[in-house]
């Protein structure tokens, strides 16, 4: 097993950007989902009873909250990856500076 660790900060940054993009896309879809599961719209378009529409609305609200939390986590992961990339670059620069001083 190797004792070396290599982090490609560019790839880590790209992955962080990908997570941020997915979080943004999820947010857009979540807005659409909330619009489409509106209590009034459900009742008007499907003719379901008030009780059924309330249950469906409660379920859609739970799903909406879960998706909102997922979006938040994706954003957190994206930020962490980007921060990790910056920290890796700073550590690499510090190491390079140290090595230049040794020569």
N, C-alpha and C positions, 0 to 999 in steps of 0.2 A: 504494500500500500504506500502510495506516495504521500510525502508530507507537504507537498506543494499545493497551493491554491491559486487558481487564476480566475479572475472575474473580468469578463469582457464588458466594460462599462457601456459601450455603444449598444450592445445587444440587450443589456439590462434596461437601458433607457428606451429602446424600441419596444421591449415587452411592456414596460410601464405605460408607454403611449398607447399600446394596443388595449391594455386594461382600461385606460381612461376613455378610449373610443367606445369600448363596449359599455361602459357605465353611462356614457352620454346617450348611446343608442337605446339602452334599456330605459333611461329616463323618458325618451321620446315615446317609446312603446307603452310605458306606464301611463303617460298622459292620455294616449289614445284609449288604453284599456279603461281608465277611469271615466272617460267621456262615454264610452260604449256601454258601461255597466251602471249608468246613472239610473236611479230609482224611477224617475218620471219616464225616461226613455224606455225602460223595460216594460213598464205598465202600459204605456201608449202603444208600443210596437208589437207586443206579444199577447196582450190581453190576459196576462196572468193575474191572479188574485193579489190583493194587498199583502196578505201574509206571505205568499210565495215570493213576491217581489222584495219584501223586507228580508227574508232569509237569503235570497240571492244577493241582495245588497250587502248584508253582513258578511257573506262569504267573499264577495268581491273586495270589500274593505280589508279583510284579513289578507287576502292575496296581494292587494295593493301595498299594504304595510310591509309584507314580507319582501316583495320586489323592491320597495323603497330601501329597505335595509340592505338587500343584496347590492343595489346600486351604490349605497354608501360604502360598503366593504370593497367593491371594485375600485372606487375612487381612492380609498385608503391604501389598497395594494399598489395602485398606480403611483401614488405619492411616495410610498415606501421604496419602490423600485427606483424611481427617479432620484430619490435622496441617496439610496445605496450606490447608484452610479456616480453621483457627485462625490460621495465619500471615498469611493474607490479611486476616482481620478485624483482626489486630493492626497490620498495615501500614496499612490504611485508617484506623484510629483514630489512628495516629501522624501520618498525612498530614493528617487533619482537625485534630488538635491544632496541627500546624505552621501550617496555613492560618489557624486562629483567632489564632495569635500574630502573623501578618503583618498582620491587619486591625487 
